[in-house]
Amino acid sequence: MLCLQNKAEEFLQITARTVESYFDSFGEEDEKETSEEFQFVLALTGTITNMAAAAQGRDFLVTKDSGRVLIDTFITVLSVSAVGKNVKMRNLILMALYNIR
């Protein structure tokens, strides 16, 4: 169980850094939703959204430092990104944050 928690925490760290890097690189550009980069970050975000849909996943996200960093990253990304861009990803982030509330 401890090994799984460590891997999950690593996944949260990787996801936070990847989402942040994606928006730093492509945030204001009109990145195609069919690009491999967008699809990869969308898949990571979707995994976190699914995790936040379950009670144990929500608990894990809010009790682990890496989960709280990811939540902060999601909030930052939403606050600095343009409303009409990356709509699918923004929707997934909003769903994850809604489930965590």
SEGU-389551 format. One record per residue (C-alpha): residue number from 1; x negated, y negated, z; residue in one letter. Coordinates in steps of 0.001 Angstrom, whole numbers. Each point is the difference from the previous one (the first is absolute). Layout:
[NUM,[X,Y,Z],A]
...
//
This chain:
[1,[0,0,0],M]
[2,[-2837,-2398,851],L]
[3,[-1565,573,-3406],C]
[4,[3293,-834,-1725],L]
[5,[344,-3218,1993],Q]
[6,[-3520,-1048,-989],N]
[7,[750,693,-3666],K]
[8,[3277,-1927,238],A]
[9,[-1783,-2956,1579],E]
[10,[-2617,90,-2769],E]
[11,[2806,43,-2554],F]
[12,[1574,-3080,1608],L]
[13,[-3355,-1811,-82],Q]
[14,[-569,893,-3642],I]
[15,[3533,-1067,-899],T]
[16,[-347,-3363,1775],A]
[17,[-3295,-747,-1746],R]
[18,[1302,1152,-3378],T]
[19,[3190,-2075,165],V]
[20,[-1950,-3042,1162],E]
[21,[-2610,432,-2753],S]
[22,[2673,474,-2637],Y]
[23,[1746,-3235,923],F]
[24,[-3314,-1847,295],D]
[25,[-876,1137,-3521],S]
[26,[3359,-85,-1780],F]
[27,[2305,-1955,2308],G]
[28,[782,-2933,-2289],E]
[29,[-637,1744,-3307],E]
[30,[2812,1541,-1967],D]
[31,[-1237,3552,586],E]
[32,[1958,2600,-1929],K]
[33,[2041,2363,2150],E]
[34,[-1160,2799,-2271],T]
[35,[-3696,-560,760],S]
[36,[-1826,2746,1843],E]
[37,[-1038,-2402,2759],E]
[38,[3580,-1091,634],F]
[39,[1273,3589,-33],Q]
[40,[-2688,1108,2459],F]
[41,[715,-2799,2479],V]
[42,[3737,555,-467],L]
[43,[-450,3688,888],A]
[44,[-1953,-873,3158],L]
[45,[2636,-2539,995],T]
[46,[2767,2523,-661],G]
[47,[-1715,2524,2241],T]
[48,[-75,-2540,2831],I]
[49,[3664,-835,-639],T]
[50,[880,3679,306],N]
[51,[-2076,242,3158],M]
[52,[1853,-2983,1493],A]
[53,[3338,1661,-765],A]
[54,[-600,2669,2657],A]
[55,[-24,-707,3729],A]
[56,[-3380,1686,547],Q]
[57,[-1500,-1898,-2926],G]
[58,[1253,-3337,1321],R]
[59,[-1408,825,3420],D]
[60,[-3351,920,-1538],F]
[61,[-126,-3222,-2020],L]
[62,[669,-2277,2964],V]
[63,[-2153,1795,2580],T]
[64,[-3204,422,-2013],K]
[65,[-2307,-2927,-706],D]
[66,[-292,1017,-3648],S]
[67,[3793,-7,-290],G]
[68,[273,-3471,1486],R]
[69,[-2703,-1240,-2382],V]
[70,[1987,1452,-2900],L]
[71,[3181,-1708,1226],I]
[72,[-1895,-3297,248],D]
[73,[-1333,547,-3529],T]
[74,[3527,612,-1298],F]
[75,[1255,-3177,1658],I]
[76,[-2928,-2025,-1364],T]
[77,[505,1368,-3507],V]
[78,[3676,-924,75],L]
[79,[-721,-3488,1242],S]
[80,[-2639,-860,-2606],V]
[81,[1280,1795,-3091],S]
[82,[2368,-1555,-2503],A]
[83,[3633,990,399],V]
[84,[625,1017,-3608],G]
[85,[-3106,2162,-372],K]
[86,[-690,3595,1054],N]
[87,[3695,451,787],V]
[88,[-134,3784,422],K]
[89,[-2894,-194,2409],M]
[90,[1513,-2880,1947],R]
[91,[3227,2020,342],N]
[92,[-1894,3001,1384],L]
[93,[-1897,-2201,2452],I]
[94,[3244,-1634,1130],L]
[95,[1637,3420,485],M]
[96,[-2941,1174,2097],A]
[97,[64,-3133,2151],L]
[98,[3787,226,368],Y]
[99,[-294,3581,1262],N]
[100,[-2704,-994,2490],I]
[101,[1886,-2965,1478],R]
//
